[in-house]
Amino acid sequence: MKFMNQAFVLAHRALSHDDVPIGAVIVRDNKIIARGENQVQLKKNPTLHAEIVAINRACKKLGTKFLDNCDIYITLEPCAMCATAISFARIRNIYFAATDPKGGGIISNARIYETDRHLWRPNICQVPERASESADLLKSFFALRRKK
């Protein structure tokens, strides 16, 4: 899956600036229109998760606030903040690799789309064949961080 591969490239890029290794790409018409990696540490901003960075770039590129007919590929299940932003942007499909038992906002924890408060509910698809790769990358990152 080439789009998920690109999300993993971005996750590794996040490592280069000591951010949690999560990457996201937004696709429309089978083409990547925006990329994002976590930039929380890089820019000292707690809202700059990979999904938010990618959504901002996609909206700017397309000149719109809605990303209808777009899909997002992410290395980790989005948190509640990012899942809400995905809903507000009206992204069609979410593809993610690993679940996030502590901070996941879709199936693991907050389950925000299960309430009646979201006017837009994207389709959700986990990519289980990449889950362990994502989990291992995150475990390595946090193990290294604890050693510091």
C-alpha positions as protocol buffer text, in pm:
chain_id: "A"
residue {
  index: 1
  type: MET
  ca { x: 0 y: 0 z: 0 }
}
residue {
  index: 2
  type: LYS
  ca { x: 198 y: 295 z: -132 }
}
residue {
  index: 3
  type: PHE
  ca { x: 13 y: 563 z: 64 }
}
residue {
  index: 4
  type: MET
  ca { x: 73 y: 391 z: 396 }
}
residue {
  index: 5
  type: ASN
  ca { x: 439 y: 352 z: 295 }
}
residue {
  index: 6
  type: GLN
  ca { x: 461 y: 729 z: 256 }
}
residue {
  index: 7
  type: ALA
  ca { x: 300 y: 777 z: 599 }
}
residue {
  index: 8
  type: PHE
  ca { x: 577 y: 562 z: 747 }
}
residue {
  index: 9
  type: VAL
  ca { x: 843 y: 772 z: 570 }
}
residue {
  index: 10
  type: LEU
  ca { x: 690 y: 1075 z: 742 }
}
residue {
  index: 11
  type: ALA
  ca { x: 682 y: 897 z: 1078 }
}
residue {
  index: 12
  type: HIS
  ca { x: 1056 y: 842 z: 1046 }
}
residue {
  index: 13
  type: ARG
  ca { x: 1099 y: 1210 z: 955 }
}
residue {
  index: 14
  type: ALA
  ca { x: 925 y: 1304 z: 1281 }
}
residue {
  index: 15
  type: LEU
  ca { x: 1197 y: 1110 z: 1464 }
}
residue {
  index: 16
  type: SER
  ca { x: 1459 y: 1341 z: 1315 }
}
residue {
  index: 17
  type: HIS
  ca { x: 1321 y: 1632 z: 1519 }
}
residue {
  index: 18
  type: ASP
  ca { x: 1247 y: 1426 z: 1833 }
}
residue {
  index: 19
  type: ASP
  ca { x: 873 y: 1406 z: 1772 }
}
residue {
  index: 20
  type: VAL
  ca { x: 658 y: 1100 z: 1829 }
}
residue {
  index: 21
  type: PRO
  ca { x: 693 y: 902 z: 1505 }
}
residue {
  index: 22
  type: ILE
  ca { x: 354 y: 940 z: 1341 }
}
residue {
  index: 23
  type: GLY
  ca { x: 295 y: 1028 z: 978 }
}
residue {
  index: 24
  type: ALA
  ca { x: -13 y: 1104 z: 770 }
}
residue {
  index: 25
  type: VAL
  ca { x: -91 y: 1154 z: 403 }
}
residue {
  index: 26
  type: ILE
  ca { x: -409 y: 1281 z: 242 }
}
residue {
  index: 27
  type: VAL
  ca { x: -504 y: 1135 z: -94 }
}
residue {
  index: 28
  type: ARG
  ca { x: -753 y: 1242 z: -360 }
}
residue {
  index: 29
  type: ASP
  ca { x: -802 y: 1078 z: -698 }
}
residue {
  index: 30
  type: ASN
  ca { x: -527 y: 830 z: -615 }
}
residue {
  index: 31
  type: LYS
  ca { x: -269 y: 1109 z: -568 }
}
residue {
  index: 32
  type: ILE
  ca { x: -111 y: 1243 z: -251 }
}
residue {
  index: 33
  type: ILE
  ca { x: -219 y: 1603 z: -205 }
}
residue {
  index: 34
  type: ALA
  ca { x: -72 y: 1666 z: 141 }
}
residue {
  index: 35
  type: ARG
  ca { x: 169 y: 1513 z: 390 }
}
residue {
  index: 36
  type: GLY
  ca { x: 226 y: 1567 z: 759 }
}
residue {
  index: 37
  type: GLU
  ca { x: 435 y: 1434 z: 1042 }
}
residue {
  index: 38
  type: ASN
  ca { x: 414 y: 1517 z: 1411 }
}
residue {
  index: 39
  type: GLN
  ca { x: 567 y: 1858 z: 1476 }
}
residue {
  index: 40
  type: VAL
  ca { x: 474 y: 1908 z: 1841 }
}
residue {
  index: 41
  type: GLN
  ca { x: 835 y: 1923 z: 1963 }
}
residue {
  index: 42
  type: LEU
  ca { x: 971 y: 2088 z: 1650 }
}
residue {
  index: 43
  type: LYS
  ca { x: 733 y: 2384 z: 1669 }
}
residue {
  index: 44
  type: LYS
  ca { x: 647 y: 2370 z: 2040 }
}
residue {
  index: 45
  type: ASN
  ca { x: 276 y: 2340 z: 1965 }
}
residue {
  index: 46
  type: PRO
  ca { x: 68 y: 2057 z: 2117 }
}
residue {
  index: 47
  type: THR
  ca { x: -186 y: 2068 z: 1832 }
}
residue {
  index: 48
  type: LEU
  ca { x: 58 y: 1991 z: 1551 }
}
residue {
  index: 49
  type: HIS
  ca { x: -16 y: 1621 z: 1520 }
}
residue {
  index: 50
  type: ALA
  ca { x: 53 y: 1458 z: 1183 }
}
residue {
  index: 51
  type: GLU
  ca { x: -315 y: 1460 z: 1087 }
}
residue {
  index: 52
  type: ILE
  ca { x: -361 y: 1830 z: 1168 }
}
residue {
  index: 53
  type: VAL
  ca { x: -49 y: 1924 z: 972 }
}
residue {
  index: 54
  type: ALA
  ca { x: -170 y: 1723 z: 672 }
}
residue {
  index: 55
  type: ILE
  ca { x: -525 y: 1865 z: 691 }
}
residue {
  index: 56
  type: ASN
  ca { x: -393 y: 2223 z: 706 }
}
residue {
  index: 57
  type: ARG
  ca { x: -170 y: 2162 z: 405 }
}
residue {
  index: 58
  type: ALA
  ca { x: -448 y: 1993 z: 206 }
}
residue {
  index: 59
  type: CYS
  ca { x: -696 y: 2273 z: 274 }
}
residue {
  index: 60
  type: LYS
  ca { x: -439 y: 2533 z: 174 }
}
residue {
  index: 61
  type: LYS
  ca { x: -348 y: 2346 z: -144 }
}
residue {
  index: 62
  type: LEU
  ca { x: -712 y: 2294 z: -248 }
}
residue {
  index: 63
  type: GLY
  ca { x: -831 y: 2634 z: -125 }
}
residue {
  index: 64
  type: THR
  ca { x: -1119 y: 2481 z: 70 }
}
residue {
  index: 65
  type: LYS
  ca { x: -1219 y: 2389 z: 422 }
}
residue {
  index: 66
  type: PHE
  ca { x: -1373 y: 2057 z: 321 }
}
residue {
  index: 67
  type: LEU
  ca { x: -1175 y: 1761 z: 195 }
}
residue {
  index: 68
  type: ASP
  ca { x: -1460 y: 1570 z: 35 }
}
residue {
  index: 69
  type: ASN
  ca { x: -1348 y: 1271 z: -170 }
}
residue {
  index: 70
  type: CYS
  ca { x: -1020 y: 1259 z: 21 }
}
residue {
  index: 71
  type: ASP
  ca { x: -876 y: 976 z: 225 }
}
residue {
  index: 72
  type: ILE
  ca { x: -619 y: 992 z: 504 }
}
residue {
  index: 73
  type: TYR
  ca { x: -355 y: 728 z: 577 }
}
residue {
  index: 74
  type: ILE
  ca { x: -201 y: 740 z: 925 }
}
residue {
  index: 75
  type: THR
  ca { x: 51 y: 522 z: 1104 }
}
residue {
  index: 76
  type: LEU
  ca { x: -147 y: 533 z: 1431 }
}
residue {
  index: 77
  type: GLU
  ca { x: -513 y: 555 z: 1523 }
}
residue {
  index: 78
  type: PRO
  ca { x: -602 y: 926 z: 1552 }
}
residue {
  index: 79
  type: CYS
  ca { x: -657 y: 1082 z: 1894 }
}
residue {
  index: 80
  type: ALA
  ca { x: -990 y: 1249 z: 1974 }
}
residue {
  index: 81
  type: MET
  ca { x: -861 y: 1591 z: 1860 }
}
residue {
  index: 82
  type: CYS
  ca { x: -746 y: 1458 z: 1524 }
}
residue {
  index: 83
  type: ALA
  ca { x: -1053 y: 1239 z: 1474 }
}
residue {
  index: 84
  type: THR
  ca { x: -1270 y: 1546 z: 1531 }
}
residue {
  index: 85
  type: ALA
  ca { x: -1064 y: 1751 z: 1285 }
}
residue {
  index: 86
  type: ILE
  ca { x: -1098 y: 1470 z: 1029 }
}
residue {
  index: 87
  type: SER
  ca { x: -1474 y: 1482 z: 1079 }
}
residue {
  index: 88
  type: PHE
  ca { x: -1486 y: 1862 z: 1046 }
}
residue {
  index: 89
  type: ALA
  ca { x: -1281 y: 1839 z: 725 }
}
residue {
  index: 90
  type: ARG
  ca { x: -1526 y: 1577 z: 590 }
}
residue {
  index: 91
  type: ILE
  ca { x: -1254 y: 1332 z: 495 }
}
residue {
  index: 92
  type: ARG
  ca { x: -1413 y: 1025 z: 337 }
}
residue {
  index: 93
  type: ASN
  ca { x: -1196 y: 737 z: 465 }
}
residue {
  index: 94
  type: ILE
  ca { x: -946 y: 687 z: 748 }
}
residue {
  index: 95
  type: TYR
  ca { x: -683 y: 415 z: 707 }
}
residue {
  index: 96
  type: PHE
  ca { x: -458 y: 359 z: 1008 }
}
residue {
  index: 97
  type: ALA
  ca { x: -197 y: 101 z: 1102 }
}
residue {
  index: 98
  type: ALA
  ca { x: -180 y: 54 z: 1481 }
}
residue {
  index: 99
  type: THR
  ca { x: -448 y: 110 z: 1740 }
}
residue {
  index: 100
  type: ASP
  ca { x: -372 y: 341 z: 2032 }
}
residue {
  index: 101
  type: PRO
  ca { x: -512 y: 189 z: 2353 }
}
residue {
  index: 102
  type: LYS
  ca { x: -427 y: 497 z: 2561 }
}
residue {
  index: 103
  type: GLY
  ca { x: -506 y: 787 z: 2331 }
}
residue {
  index: 104
  type: GLY
  ca { x: -704 y: 649 z: 2040 }
}
residue {
  index: 105
  type: GLY
  ca { x: -1011 y: 848 z: 1953 }
}
residue {
  index: 106
  type: ILE
  ca { x: -1186 y: 611 z: 1714 }
}
residue {
  index: 107
  type: ILE
  ca { x: -1195 y: 249 z: 1831 }
}
residue {
  index: 108
  type: SER
  ca { x: -964 y: 219 z: 2130 }
}
residue {
  index: 109
  type: ASN
  ca { x: -1066 y: 483 z: 2377 }
}
residue {
  index: 110
  type: ALA
  ca { x: -1283 y: 790 z: 2313 }
}
residue {
  index: 111
  type: ARG
  ca { x: -1481 y: 638 z: 2022 }
}
residue {
  index: 112
  type: ILE
  ca { x: -1594 y: 983 z: 1916 }
}
residue {
  index: 113
  type: TYR
  ca { x: -1781 y: 870 z: 1606 }
}
residue {
  index: 114
  type: GLU
  ca { x: -2014 y: 659 z: 1817 }
}
residue {
  index: 115
  type: THR
  ca { x: -2191 y: 969 z: 1949 }
}
residue {
  index: 116
  type: ASP
  ca { x: -2462 y: 1156 z: 1764 }
}
residue {
  index: 117
  type: ARG
  ca { x: -2263 y: 1478 z: 1787 }
}
residue {
  index: 118
  type: HIS
  ca { x: -2065 y: 1430 z: 1467 }
}
residue {
  index: 119
  type: LEU
  ca { x: -2238 y: 1536 z: 1151 }
}
residue {
  index: 120
  type: TRP
  ca { x: -1974 y: 1367 z: 936 }
}
residue {
  index: 121
  type: ARG
  ca { x: -1856 y: 1013 z: 1001 }
}
residue {
  index: 122
  type: PRO
  ca { x: -1575 y: 886 z: 783 }
}
residue {
  index: 123
  type: ASN
  ca { x: -1535 y: 521 z: 696 }
}
residue {
  index: 124
  type: ILE
  ca { x: -1273 y: 359 z: 918 }
}
residue {
  index: 125
  type: CYS
  ca { x: -1033 y: 88 z: 809 }
}
residue {
  index: 126
  type: GLN
  ca { x: -744 y: -50 z: 1008 }
}
residue {
  index: 127
  type: VAL
  ca { x: -447 y: -178 z: 806 }
}
residue {
  index: 128
  type: PRO
  ca { x: -350 y: -468 z: 1037 }
}
residue {
  index: 129
  type: GLU
  ca { x: -55 y: -584 z: 827 }
}
residue {
  index: 130
  type: ARG
  ca { x: 127 y: -261 z: 923 }
}
residue {
  index: 131
  type: ALA
  ca { x: 14 y: -246 z: 1288 }
}
residue {
  index: 132
  type: SER
  ca { x: 317 y: -416 z: 1443 }
}
residue {
  index: 133
  type: GLU
  ca { x: 556 y: -200 z: 1240 }
}
residue {
  index: 134
  type: SER
  ca { x: 392 y: 113 z: 1377 }
}
residue {
  index: 135
  type: ALA
  ca { x: 374 y: -22 z: 1732 }
}
residue {
  index: 136
  type: ASP
  ca { x: 741 y: -125 z: 1723 }
}
residue {
  index: 137
  type: LEU
  ca { x: 846 y: 218 z: 1598 }
}
residue {
  index: 138
  type: LEU
  ca { x: 656 y: 385 z: 1881 }
}
residue {
  index: 139
  type: LYS
  ca { x: 787 y: 144 z: 2146 }
}
residue {
  index: 140
  type: SER
  ca { x: 1145 y: 206 z: 2034 }
}
residue {
  index: 141
  type: PHE
  ca { x: 1092 y: 583 z: 2041 }
}
residue {
  index: 142
  type: PHE
  ca { x: 952 y: 584 z: 2395 }
}
residue {
  index: 143
  type: ALA
  ca { x: 1211 y: 337 z: 2524 }
}
residue {
  index: 144
  type: LEU
  ca { x: 1486 y: 568 z: 2398 }
}
residue {
  index: 145
  type: ARG
  ca { x: 1312 y: 870 z: 2547 }
}
residue {
  index: 146
  type: ARG
  ca { x: 1290 y: 701 z: 2889 }
}
residue {
  index: 147
  type: LYS
  ca { x: 1664 y: 629 z: 2879 }
}
residue {
  index: 148
  type: LYS
  ca { x: 1736 y: 1000 z: 2830 }
}
